[in-house]
Amino acid sequence: MAVDVTPSASYSVTVRLEIQNRAGMLARMTAKVAEFGGDLGAIDIVSVGQGVMTRDVTINCRDIDHAQNIVQALDAIDGIKLIHHSDRTFLMHLGGKIEVVSKAPIKTRDDLSMAYTPGVARVCMAIYDEPQDVYNLTIKKNTVAVVTDGSAVLGLGDIGPAGAMPVMEGKCALFKEFAGVDAFPLCIDSKDPRVIVDTVKRVSTVFGGINLEDIAAPRCFEIEEWLQNEIDIPVFHDDQHGTSVVTLAALINALYVVKKDVKDIKVVFNGVGASGVATSKIFMEEGVTNIIGCDRAGAIYRGRTENMNFMKDWYASNTNPNQEKGSLLDAIEGADVFVGLSGPGTFTVEMLRKMNRDPIVFAMANPVPEIMPEEAAPYVRIMATGRSDYPNQINNVLGFPGIFRGALDCQARVINDEMNMAAARAVAEAIPRHEVHEEYIIPSVFNPAVVPAVARAVAEAAARTGVARRRAKVLDNVQTLTR
């Protein structure tokens, strides 16, 4: 069954129309948008002329073709002239989405002499004499590198370092907006793990943490492990641990709604790349004992030889306790939870109907999930996706800003499993238990309580596990450091 995708701002257009100024013309325009399934937004008057009115009309669409069809339909209305139309998403990206802003105003000779020569020399020598002061006297204290090779960009695949830059810029903008963390993209033109590791090592002096992003499996596992062993600042692969943290938070609250025990459930994953492996691991840490992972070759089990690598070998040895074989359709029989980290349309109503009572479906492929919520609605108890235009958006922005905020504030050497588990529980607990229900198992990304709660939990876990250089006292929207 084909289901229309809900229009969203990601495919929104602004159309400038010259409309004859007579009764009923605006109604004809809005009716045409509705006829073609567009979601009408702002209608702004640009100018008024003799007998005509120029308006800018914002319309959310389903995709590029849908937008083009609506624009053509509006242009065909008698009495309406299309002047031009703009893709709002492309307009946002013009010239990039981030910039460097100086914190120190340089308006006088005195300002110049302190910010640069000769005064800066004394600060340089202070760091030379006491290297740890680099955290207090430079941007290192609050700066993260967002590192990619562009080989596994979400929903797009291997598009290279230049193609990946808009995603990395967006990540940096999220760091700043949600957690006050300064971040900068490093898009490396190599797929050689050793080259990537060596490049990051050589620039790591500047940064307080490293966020790896959109690097294909299995080399992403090697890169993270090598970097963490070779530099003394946190290395965090968001595709693995950011996804796993937020997905566990959603699972905790979903199980509360359906009244199932984590030790009794069967969980089936579709997609066993970086995010699938990491999410399976954190589920196991939480107490899930029956996990089956599926890829294009079907269920992963001990002894399977097709489409395997070193990480899938580990997966085969540590999951699927009953050694189930076959396709996703076979594996989903009797499952309580489906976790989709694969591609659009890979989970069907037939599969959903084979699940246990009160099925939980996390269909997180973006921008089009494994199954659309409209298709799943008659059969699913709890539905979550990675999209912002449906309830229960499982979005990494609930995790990584607060995780790095906490790690930076306590100057952690690593981000370990205990810190990730603490972050997941903090995200889940951001919704009071009495407010948790089927369409509210995960907080909004704009919930102001999330980042401080996650940062506090992460910093406390870092202190408990001995990886914090200093103790951080994290207050709501304020971070203060004490020795």
C-alpha positions as CSV (number, residue, x, y, z in Angstrom):
1,M,0.0,0.0,0.0
2,A,1.5,3.3,-1.0
3,V,1.2,6.0,1.6
4,D,1.8,9.7,1.0
5,V,4.6,11.2,3.0
6,T,3.6,14.1,5.2
7,P,4.7,17.5,3.8
8,S,7.5,19.0,5.9
9,A,9.7,22.1,6.1
10,S,12.6,20.2,4.6
11,Y,10.9,20.4,1.2
12,S,9.4,23.8,1.7
13,V,9.3,26.5,-1.0
14,T,8.6,30.2,-1.0
15,V,6.6,31.2,-4.1
16,R,6.4,34.9,-5.2
17,L,3.1,35.4,-7.0
18,E,1.7,38.5,-8.7
19,I,-2.1,38.1,-8.0
20,Q,-4.8,40.2,-9.7
21,N,-6.4,42.2,-6.9
22,R,-10.0,41.0,-7.2
23,A,-12.4,39.1,-5.0
24,G,-11.7,35.4,-4.7
25,M,-8.2,35.2,-6.1
26,L,-6.5,34.5,-2.8
27,A,-9.1,31.7,-2.1
28,R,-8.4,30.2,-5.5
29,M,-4.6,30.1,-4.8
30,T,-5.1,28.5,-1.3
31,A,-7.6,26.0,-2.7
32,K,-5.1,24.9,-5.4
33,V,-2.4,24.3,-2.8
34,A,-4.8,22.2,-0.8
35,E,-5.9,20.3,-4.0
36,F,-2.3,19.3,-4.6
37,G,-1.7,18.2,-1.0
38,G,0.6,21.1,0.0
39,D,0.8,22.4,3.6
40,L,0.2,26.1,3.4
41,G,2.4,28.3,5.7
42,A,2.9,32.0,5.7
43,I,1.3,34.4,3.2
44,D,3.1,37.7,3.2
45,I,2.3,40.9,1.2
46,V,5.4,42.1,-0.7
47,S,3.9,45.0,-2.6
48,V,0.6,46.5,-3.8
49,G,0.4,47.8,-7.4
50,Q,-2.3,49.1,-9.6
51,G,-4.8,46.2,-9.8
52,V,-2.3,43.6,-8.6
53,M,-0.9,42.4,-5.3
54,T,2.5,40.6,-4.9
55,R,2.6,38.0,-2.2
56,D,5.2,35.5,-0.9
57,V,3.6,32.2,-0.1
58,T,5.4,29.5,1.9
59,I,4.3,25.9,1.2
60,N,5.6,22.6,2.8
61,C,5.8,19.8,0.3
62,R,6.5,16.0,0.3
63,D,9.5,16.0,-2.1
64,I,11.1,18.0,-4.9
65,D,8.6,16.7,-7.6
66,H,5.7,17.5,-5.4
67,A,7.0,21.1,-4.9
68,Q,7.4,21.5,-8.6
69,N,3.9,20.3,-9.3
70,I,2.4,22.8,-6.9
71,V,4.4,25.7,-8.4
72,Q,3.3,24.8,-11.9
73,A,-0.3,24.5,-10.8
74,L,-0.2,27.9,-9.2
75,D,1.4,29.4,-12.3
76,A,-1.4,28.0,-14.4
77,I,-4.2,29.8,-12.5
78,D,-5.8,32.6,-14.6
79,G,-5.0,35.9,-12.9
80,I,-1.9,34.7,-11.1
81,K,1.7,35.2,-12.4
82,L,4.6,33.3,-11.0
83,I,7.5,35.7,-10.5
84,H,10.0,33.2,-8.9
85,H,10.2,30.5,-6.3
86,S,12.9,29.5,-3.9
87,D,13.8,26.3,-2.0
88,R,13.9,27.4,1.6
89,T,16.4,24.7,2.6
90,F,18.9,25.7,0.0
91,L,18.5,29.4,1.1
92,M,19.4,28.4,4.7
93,H,22.7,26.8,3.5
94,L,23.9,29.7,1.3
95,G,27.4,30.6,2.4
96,G,27.3,27.8,5.1
97,K,25.5,27.7,8.4
98,I,28.3,28.5,10.9
99,E,30.8,31.2,11.4
100,V,33.7,32.1,13.8
101,V,33.0,35.0,16.1
102,S,35.5,36.7,18.3
103,K,34.8,36.7,22.0
104,A,37.3,39.5,22.6
105,P,36.5,42.9,21.1
106,I,39.5,44.5,19.5
107,K,38.6,48.2,19.3
108,T,41.7,49.9,20.8
109,R,45.5,49.6,20.9
110,D,45.2,48.2,24.4
111,D,42.8,45.5,23.2
112,L,45.2,44.6,20.4
113,S,48.2,44.5,22.7
114,M,46.4,42.1,25.1
115,A,44.7,39.9,22.5
116,Y,47.7,39.6,20.3
117,T,51.3,40.8,20.5
118,P,53.0,41.6,22.9
119,G,50.6,40.5,25.7
120,V,49.8,37.1,24.2
121,A,53.4,35.9,24.7
122,R,52.9,35.7,28.4
123,V,49.9,33.5,28.0
124,C,51.8,31.2,25.6
125,M,54.6,30.8,28.1
126,A,52.1,30.1,30.9
127,I,50.8,27.2,28.9
128,Y,54.3,26.1,28.1
129,D,55.2,26.0,31.8
130,E,51.9,24.4,32.9
131,P,50.4,22.4,29.9
132,Q,47.1,21.7,31.7
133,D,46.4,25.5,31.5
134,V,45.6,25.0,27.8
135,Y,42.1,24.2,29.0
136,N,41.7,27.5,30.8
137,L,43.5,29.9,28.4
138,T,42.4,28.6,25.0
139,I,39.3,27.4,23.1
140,K,40.2,23.8,23.9
141,K,38.0,23.9,27.0
142,N,34.8,24.2,25.0
143,T,35.6,23.0,21.4
144,V,34.8,19.8,19.6
145,A,36.0,18.6,16.1
146,V,33.3,17.0,14.0
147,V,35.2,14.5,11.9
148,T,34.1,12.6,8.8
149,D,35.3,11.1,5.6
150,G,31.9,11.4,4.0
151,S,31.6,7.6,3.4
152,A,28.3,6.9,5.1
153,V,26.2,10.0,5.2
154,L,22.8,9.3,6.6
155,G,20.4,8.4,3.8
156,L,22.9,9.3,1.1
157,G,25.8,6.9,1.5
158,D,29.3,7.6,0.2
159,I,29.2,11.2,-1.1
160,G,32.7,12.2,-0.1
161,P,34.1,14.8,2.3
162,A,32.9,17.9,0.3
163,G,29.4,16.5,-0.1
164,A,29.3,15.7,3.7
165,M,30.2,19.3,4.7
166,P,26.6,20.6,5.0
167,V,25.8,17.7,7.4
168,M,28.9,18.4,9.5
169,E,28.1,22.2,9.6
170,G,24.6,21.3,10.8
171,K,26.1,19.2,13.5
172,C,28.3,22.0,14.6
173,A,25.3,24.4,14.7
174,L,23.4,21.9,16.9
175,F,26.3,21.7,19.3
176,K,26.3,25.4,19.7
177,E,22.5,25.9,19.8
178,F,21.7,23.2,22.3
179,A,24.8,23.0,24.5
180,G,26.9,26.1,24.0
181,V,29.7,23.9,22.6
182,D,31.9,25.4,19.9
183,A,32.4,22.8,17.1
184,F,34.1,22.8,13.8
185,P,33.9,20.4,10.8
186,L,37.0,18.4,9.7
187,C,36.1,16.6,6.5
188,I,39.1,14.4,5.6
189,D,39.8,13.4,2.1
190,S,40.9,9.8,2.8
191,K,39.2,6.5,3.6
192,D,42.4,5.0,5.0
193,P,41.7,4.5,8.8
194,R,45.4,5.2,9.6
195,V,45.4,8.5,7.7
196,I,42.2,9.6,9.4
197,V,43.6,8.7,12.8
198,D,46.9,10.4,12.2
199,T,45.2,13.5,10.9
200,V,43.0,13.8,13.9
201,K,45.9,13.2,16.3
202,R,47.9,16.0,14.7
203,V,45.1,18.6,15.3
204,S,43.7,17.2,18.5
205,T,45.7,19.8,20.6
206,V,43.1,22.4,19.7
207,F,40.0,20.4,20.7
208,G,38.5,19.1,24.0
209,G,36.7,16.3,22.2
210,I,36.3,14.5,18.9
211,N,32.9,13.6,17.4
212,L,33.2,11.1,14.6
213,E,30.4,11.2,12.1
214,D,29.2,9.3,9.0
215,I,32.2,7.0,8.6
216,A,31.3,3.6,7.1
217,A,31.5,0.4,9.1
218,P,33.6,-1.6,9.8
219,R,36.5,0.9,9.7
220,C,34.6,3.4,12.0
221,F,35.1,0.9,14.8
222,E,38.8,0.8,14.2
223,I,39.1,4.5,13.9
224,E,37.3,5.1,17.2
225,E,39.3,2.5,19.1
226,W,42.7,3.7,17.8
227,L,42.0,7.3,18.4
228,Q,40.8,6.7,22.0
229,N,44.0,4.7,22.7
230,E,46.2,7.4,21.1
231,I,44.8,10.7,22.3
232,D,43.8,11.9,25.8
233,I,40.5,13.6,25.0
234,P,37.0,11.9,24.5
235,V,36.3,10.3,21.2
236,F,32.7,9.7,20.5
237,H,31.2,8.1,17.3
238,D,27.7,9.6,17.2
239,D,26.4,7.2,14.7
240,Q,27.1,4.4,17.2
241,H,26.8,5.9,20.7
242,G,24.5,8.9,20.0
243,T,22.0,6.6,18.3
244,S,22.3,3.9,21.0
245,V,21.8,6.4,23.9
246,V,18.6,7.9,22.5
247,T,17.2,4.6,21.3
248,L,17.7,3.1,24.8
249,A,15.9,6.1,26.3
250,A,13.0,5.4,24.0
251,L,13.0,1.7,24.8
252,I,13.0,2.4,28.6
253,N,9.8,4.5,28.3
254,A,8.2,2.3,25.7
255,L,8.5,-0.8,27.9
256,Y,7.0,1.2,30.8
257,V,3.9,1.9,28.7
258,V,3.4,-1.6,27.5
259,K,4.3,-3.1,31.0
260,K,7.0,-5.5,29.7
261,D,10.2,-6.4,31.4
262,V,13.4,-5.8,29.6
263,K,14.7,-9.3,30.4
264,D,11.6,-11.0,28.7
265,I,11.5,-9.2,25.4
266,K,12.6,-10.3,21.9
267,V,14.2,-7.4,19.9
268,V,14.9,-7.6,16.2
269,F,17.3,-5.2,14.4
270,N,17.2,-4.5,10.7
271,G,20.6,-3.0,9.9
272,V,23.8,-4.2,11.7
273,G,26.2,-1.4,10.9
274,A,27.7,1.0,13.3
275,S,24.4,2.2,14.9
276,G,22.9,-1.3,14.9
277,V,25.9,-2.9,16.7
278,A,26.2,-0.1,19.3
279,T,22.5,0.0,20.0
280,S,22.4,-3.8,20.4
281,K,25.3,-3.5,22.9
282,I,23.6,-0.8,25.0
283,F,20.4,-2.9,25.0
284,M,22.3,-5.8,26.3
285,E,23.8,-3.6,29.0
286,E,20.3,-2.7,30.0
287,G,19.4,-6.4,30.3
288,V,17.9,-7.5,26.9
289,T,18.9,-11.1,26.4
290,N,17.2,-12.0,23.1
291,I,18.4,-9.9,20.2
292,I,18.5,-10.9,16.6
293,G,20.2,-8.7,14.0
294,C,19.3,-8.9,10.3
295,D,21.0,-7.5,7.2
296,R,20.6,-8.1,3.5
297,A,21.5,-11.8,4.0
298,G,19.0,-12.3,6.7
299,A,19.4,-13.2,10.4
300,I,23.0,-13.2,11.8
301,Y,23.9,-16.4,13.6
302,R,27.0,-18.3,14.7
303,G,28.6,-20.0,11.7
304,R,27.1,-17.7,9.0
305,T,29.7,-17.0,6.3
306,E,27.8,-14.8,3.9
307,N,28.3,-11.0,4.1
308,M,30.3,-11.1,7.3
309,N,33.1,-8.9,8.8
310,F,34.9,-8.9,12.1
311,M,32.1,-6.9,13.9
312,K,29.4,-9.2,12.5
313,D,31.4,-12.1,13.8
314,W,31.3,-10.6,17.2
315,Y,27.6,-10.0,16.8
316,A,27.0,-13.6,15.8
317,S,28.8,-14.8,18.9
318,N,26.9,-12.5,21.3
319,T,23.3,-12.4,20.1
320,N,20.6,-14.6,18.7
321,P,20.6,-17.1,21.6
322,N,18.2,-19.5,19.9
323,Q,20.2,-19.4,16.6
324,E,17.2,-18.4,14.5
325,K,17.9,-18.3,10.8
326,G,16.1,-17.0,7.7
327,S,14.9,-13.6,6.5
328,L,13.6,-10.6,8.5
329,L,10.1,-12.0,7.9
330,D,11.2,-15.2,9.7
331,A,13.1,-13.4,12.5
332,I,10.3,-11.0,13.4
333,E,7.9,-13.8,14.5
334,G,7.0,-13.2,18.1
335,A,9.2,-10.1,18.5
336,D,8.3,-7.4,21.0
337,V,10.5,-4.7,19.5
338,F,11.6,-3.9,16.0
339,V,14.5,-1.5,15.6
340,G,15.1,-0.2,12.0
341,L,18.5,1.2,11.2
342,S,18.4,0.3,7.5
343,G,16.5,1.8,4.6
344,P,13.0,2.9,3.4
345,G,10.2,0.4,3.0
346,T,12.2,-2.6,4.4
347,F,9.6,-3.4,7.1
348,T,6.1,-4.4,6.0
349,V,2.6,-4.7,7.5
350,E,2.9,-8.5,7.1
351,M,6.0,-8.4,9.3
352,L,4.4,-6.1,11.8
353,R,1.4,-8.5,12.2
354,K,3.7,-11.3,13.1
355,M,5.0,-9.5,16.2
356,N,4.0,-10.1,19.8
357,R,1.1,-8.2,21.5
358,D,1.6,-4.5,21.9
359,P,4.4,-4.3,19.3
360,I,7.0,-1.5,19.6
361,V,8.4,-0.3,16.3
362,F,11.3,2.1,16.0
363,A,11.6,2.8,12.2
364,M,14.6,5.2,12.1
365,A,15.7,5.3,8.5
366,N,15.8,8.9,7.3
367,P,14.2,10.6,5.5
368,V,11.8,7.8,4.7
369,P,11.5,5.2,7.5
370,E,11.3,1.4,7.2
371,I,7.6,1.6,7.4
372,M,5.4,4.8,7.4
373,P,3.5,5.5,10.6
374,E,0.3,5.7,8.5
375,E,0.8,2.1,7.4
376,A,1.7,0.8,10.8
377,A,-1.0,2.7,12.8
378,P,-3.7,-0.1,12.8
379,Y,-1.3,-2.7,14.1
380,V,1.3,-1.0,16.3
381,R,1.1,0.0,20.0
382,I,4.1,2.4,20.0
383,M,5.6,3.9,16.9
384,A,8.8,6.0,16.7
385,T,10.8,7.3,13.7
386,G,13.7,9.6,13.1
387,R,11.5,12.3,11.6
388,S,10.4,15.5,13.3
389,D,6.9,15.6,11.7
390,Y,5.6,12.5,13.6
391,P,5.3,11.8,17.4
392,N,8.3,10.1,19.1
393,Q,11.2,11.4,17.1
394,I,14.3,9.4,18.1
395,N,16.9,12.1,17.3
396,N,20.6,12.0,18.3
397,V,20.4,15.7,19.2
398,L,18.8,14.5,22.5
399,G,22.1,12.9,23.3
400,F,25.4,14.2,21.9
401,P,25.1,17.9,23.0
402,G,24.6,17.0,26.6
403,I,27.1,14.2,26.5
404,F,29.8,16.5,25.3
405,R,28.7,19.3,27.6
406,G,29.2,17.0,30.6
407,A,32.5,15.5,29.2
408,L,33.9,19.0,28.5
409,D,32.9,20.4,31.8
410,C,34.7,17.7,33.8
411,Q,37.5,17.5,31.2
412,A,36.9,13.7,30.8
413,R,39.7,11.6,29.2
414,V,37.1,9.3,27.5
415,I,33.4,8.8,27.1
416,N,32.8,5.3,28.5
417,D,29.9,2.9,28.6
418,E,28.8,4.1,32.1
419,M,28.6,7.7,30.8
420,N,26.5,6.6,27.9
421,M,24.1,4.6,30.1
422,A,23.8,7.5,32.4
423,A,22.9,9.7,29.4
424,A,20.2,7.3,28.2
425,R,18.5,7.2,31.6
426,A,18.7,11.0,31.9
427,V,17.0,11.4,28.5
428,A,14.3,8.9,29.5
429,E,13.7,10.6,32.8
430,A,13.3,14.0,31.2
431,I,9.7,13.0,30.8
432,P,8.0,12.6,34.2
433,R,6.6,9.0,34.5
434,H,3.0,10.2,34.8
435,E,3.3,12.0,31.4
436,V,4.8,9.0,29.4
437,H,2.3,7.5,26.9
438,E,2.2,5.9,23.5
439,E,2.9,9.2,21.6
440,Y,5.3,10.6,24.2
441,I,8.1,8.1,25.0
442,I,11.0,10.5,24.1
443,P,11.3,14.2,24.9
444,S,11.3,16.9,22.4
445,V,14.7,18.1,21.1
446,F,13.6,21.5,22.2
447,N,12.9,20.5,25.8
448,P,15.3,22.8,27.8
449,A,15.7,20.3,30.6
450,V,17.4,17.6,28.5
451,V,20.9,18.9,27.9
452,P,21.5,20.0,31.6
453,A,20.2,16.6,32.8
454,V,22.3,14.6,30.4
455,A,25.4,16.8,31.1
456,R,25.0,16.3,34.9
457,A,24.5,12.6,34.6
458,V,27.5,12.2,32.3
459,A,29.8,14.3,34.5
460,E,28.8,12.4,37.6
461,A,29.4,9.0,35.8
462,A,32.8,10.3,34.6
463,A,33.7,11.1,38.2
464,R,32.5,7.8,39.5
465,T,34.5,5.9,36.9
466,G,37.7,7.9,37.4
467,V,38.0,9.5,33.9
468,A,37.3,13.1,34.9
469,R,40.2,15.5,35.3
470,R,38.1,17.9,37.4
471,R,34.8,17.8,39.1
472,A,32.0,19.7,37.3
473,K,29.0,21.2,38.9
474,V,26.4,21.5,36.2
475,L,23.4,23.7,36.8
476,D,20.4,24.3,34.6
477,N,21.7,26.3,31.6
478,V,24.9,27.1,33.5
479,Q,28.2,25.2,33.7
480,T,30.7,26.1,36.4
481,L,34.0,24.3,37.0
482,T,35.6,23.7,40.4
483,R,38.9,22.1,41.1
